[in-house]
Amino acid sequence: MNDLKEILRRLEILVRAAGNFIRAEALKFDRSMIEYKGVNDLVSYVDRKSEEILVSGCLEIIPGATIIGEEGGIREGNTEIRWIMDPLDGTTNFIHGLPAYCISVGLERNGELQAGIIYDIPNDTLYAAGKGLGATANGKPIRVRPAERLSHSLLATGFPYAVYGRNDAYLSVFRDFVYEAQGVRRFGSAALDLAWLAQGRFDGFYEIGLNAWDVAAGALLVREAGGMVTDFGGSQNFLFGRQIVASAPGIHHAMLAVIHRYFN
């Protein structure tokens, strides 16, 4: 694989290009153009075109790599190197004109996250991380906030479209965090939540029912910014395990303790 810094440089150019397309479409988007993949699960031509731009560019950066994308599914290639992308995370926000949506692209090699970029399009902020290289926002280093107490912490979460059989348990976790943390926010983009956690805006994030493209880039950002990332059980099966807890190290065990009241 090519030099990681060079990969990030080229990926940044690519993601900004896709972001410019989305920004232009936001000015003229017609809600009649949306489609439904499932209950409350929306998609548009903007998602699909953005993914086409990203897939083409990523395969130029690393020819033959496997692609895992939200809209295009898995495009088989080199099984050791996989691009994992969400071409428009926060589609519902985008459709409604709410300025909380982004592009998320992660790179995995042999099971290890290597690079990740999240582009906060409305705020023109590009978050980038490379394994062992740290995390940045528009080129400036970022770190998680050194939170030590859950009661002083601001958390973020999301409510999945369907967690059949677990809805009551998940709402119970939310209720307990509302009481025990300083506050809980829900913006509708897991990738942005993770980027903002890495930047120190949140102290912790948790969600269930997510896919790899929702968390790949953000998980690396949080780790490279000094944070912790696990699944609900405290292990490392967060990328494809459909559950994630990310936080400042000082409150991670406290967050897991609350979650373990309802998820064992």
N, C-alpha and C positions, 0 to 999 in steps of 0.2 A: 504494500500500500504506500502511496505517496506520502511526503512529509505532511504531518498533521496541520502545521501552521498554513501551508499552502492550500490544503483542502479547505480549511476554514475561510481563508481569503476568497477562494473561488465560490464557496458556498454562500458567503455573505453577498457577493455580487448577484448570484442567482436568486437568492431569496428576496433581495430588494427589488429585482426586476418583477418577480411574481407579485410582490406587494404593491408595486406601482400599478400593475394591471388591476388588482382588487380595488385600490384607491380610486382609480378612474371609473370603474364600474359602479362603485358606491354612489356616485353622483347622479347616476341615471337608472339605477336598478328598479325594476318593476316587480312588485310582489306576485304578479300573476305568473311569473317565470319559475316559481318554486315548485319542487316536487317533494313527495313524502316517501321516505325509505321505510318508515315505520311510525308508530305513534309518537308524535312530537319530534320526530327525527327528520329534519329537513335537509334538502340539498338543492343546489342551483347550478346553472351553467358556469357560474363564477368559480365554484368549488372545482368543477371538472376541468376547466381551462387552466386554473392555477396548478392543478396536479399535473397536467400535461407539460406545462412549462418546467415544473420541478423535476419530473421524471426524465425528461430529455436532458436537462442540465446536469443532473446527478450522474447520469450514465456517461456523460462526457468527462466528468471529474474522475469517476472510477468505472471504466467500461466493464460490462459483464456482471456488475453487482446485482444482487436480488433487491427488488423493490417491494416494500410493504406500505401500501397507501390506503387511506380511508375510502376513497372512491373507486380505485382501480383494483383493490385486493392485492394479491401476491403475484408478482411477475418473477418467475423463477430465474435465477442466475447463479452466480458464485454463492454457495451456501455458507461460506465463511464471512462474507461481507454483505451487510444488509442496510439499505437506506430505509428509514421508518418515518413516514411523513403524514402530516395532516395539512392539506392545502389551504384550509380555512377553518380554524378552530374557533367556535363561537358563531356558527352560521346563523342561528336564530337571532343573535344580537345584530349581526350584519343586516339581515333582512328587515329588522325593525328599526334600523338606524341608530342602534346603541353603540357607542364607541368603545367596545370591548371585544375585539376579535384579533386573530393573529395567524401567522404561518408557523408551523413547527416542523423541523426536520432534524432527525437524529441519525447517527451512524453507529452501527454495532459491528464488532468484529469478534468472531468466536465467542459470542455470549457476553462480551464486555462493551459497554458504551464508550465510544471513542470521541465523538464530536456531537455538538448540538447547537442549533440556532433557533431562536424564537423571535419573530419580528412582530412587535406591537405596532400594527399599521396606523391606527388613528393618532398615536403619539409619536410616530416615527422613531421608535426606540428598538434597536437591534441588540438582543442578548445573545452572547456567544460563549461557548465553553469547549475546551479540549481536554482530554484526560491528561492530568498533570500540568496543565497550562493555566488553571484558574478560570474564573468567570468574569465577564465584562458586560457593560451596558454602554453601547455606542463607544466602545474602545476603552472605557474607564473601568478599573477593577471594582467588583462588588463583593459584599460579604453578607451572610445572614446576620440578623440581629442577635446579640448574645443574651437571649431570653433564658431565665432560670426558673421562673415560676409560671405555672399555667394560669394562675389567677391574674397575672399581669400581661397575658399574651393575647394578641389578636390573631384569630384563626380564619381560614378560608375553607370552603367545601363546595360541593356540587350535589345536586339531586338527580340521580340517574333516571333515564326513561323507564326502566323496568328492572327491579331486583326482586322478582317474584319469590314470595316466601320469606323475604328479609326486610320488607318495608317497615314493619313495626320496630324491628331491632335497629334499623338504620335511623329512624326518627327518634328512637330513644337515645342513641348516641348524640344526635344533634341537640336534643333537649338538655342532656347533661353538660355538653360543652357550652351551651348558652348560659347555664347557671354557673359553671366553674371557670370559664375563661372570661377575659375582658370583653370579648365580642366575637361574633361569627359573621362572616361575609360570604355572599354568593354572587359571583359575577358572570357565571355561565361559560367560562373558558378555563379548563383545567391547565392548559399550557401556560396561559397568562398568570394563573394563580401561582404556579411553580416559579415562573420567572420573577414575579413580584416578591415571593418568599426569598429567593436568592438575593434579591436587592435589599431585603430588610424591611419591606412594607408589611409583610405578614410574618408571624412567628411559627405558624404551623399550617399544614394543609392535609386533608384526608378526603378520600372518596372511594366509592365502590362502583363496579360496573364499567370501568374505563378500559380502553384498548391501548395497545402499545404505542400507537401514533399519538395518543393524548399525552403520554408521559415520558417518552424516550428522551427528547431534548431537555425537558424541564428537570427530570431526575438528575441528569448530568450537571446541569446548571447549579442545582441545589448542592450537590456533593462538592463540586469545584469551588463553591462559595462558602464551604465549611459546614454545611448542614448534613443531616442524616436522612436516609430514604430506606424504607422497608415496606413489606406488606403488612396486613393487619396482625399477622402472627409474629412479626419482628424478624422475619427472614427476608431473603433477597428475591423472592418471587413476585416482584411488583410489576415487571415489564409486561409479562403475559398472564399474570395471575388475577388481573382485573380488580385489584385493590391496592391502595397506596397510602402511606403515611409519610409525610416529609416535614421536617421541622428543624429548628435550632437544636443542637445536641442537648441543651439543658432541660428541655421539656419533652423530649421524645418518649421517654419511658412513662411519663405522666399521661401523655396522649394515648399510648398503647394501653395503659391501665384502664382508662375510661372505655375504650373500644372493647377491651376484653370482658367487660361486664355483659356484653350482648353478642360478641363474636368470639368464639373459642377456636 
